[in-house]
């Protein structure tokens, strides 16, 4: 039986840009936990635009 990749393996394979995006998404998600009416769509799009040319 073939085992799937671990979370650590997946994270280690990310490029610097992908890691930066993941970090920003996690920051936004953490902020959402504190603001129930928060709509993160614009913040998520801004984070993607910062990383992608």
Steps between C-alpha positions, in 0.01 A plus 500: 500500500638839399492768767400856410732792549509652845410863564868570565598354162239709321617817677864425419412477130341846485679782324575821689205666328266216595619515861440875510148452365428223749626713786280793394192277460557357848533852644171599336327185622627564853361853485163363386475297818482826693254679271191297423367744238837532323498433124855405402445488123667834426788429738558159342497650150742773609733238648499304173563817297800585722662167420400441138625740235 
